[in-house]
Amino acid sequence: MAGDKNKYTIWMHPETWEKVKELYKEAGCPRKSDFVEQAVRFYVGYLTAENKANFLPNMFLSNMKSIVRESDNRNSKMLFKLAVEIAMVENNLIFDLHCSPNKL
């Protein structure tokens, strides 16, 4: 398939072509046409895939997982601090009311 290429004329907006010129080397493509072909293949794969989650970048998924994990850690720490504060308030209440914890 590498040698069986045909030449086609396509129309695109100038700002799209500017993006192609900016990014084709970053994508590791030797030519702009290779970059466009990769983009078309990716988009066709995305449209025809049953599970579109396969096309989410792994970096995005791992980033989201770390955000959720960090949020869980913060929530756990805050719940523990809240439990400690409630226990302290209960102890102060018991002391102020001069009663034993068993009576409450």
Buried (B, 14 or more C-beta within 10 A) or exposed (E): EEEEEEEEEEEEEEEEEEBBEEEBEEEEBEEBBBBBEBBEEEEEEEEEEEEEEEEEEEEEEEEEEEEEEEEEEEEEEEEEEEEEEEEEEEEEEBEEEEEEEEEE
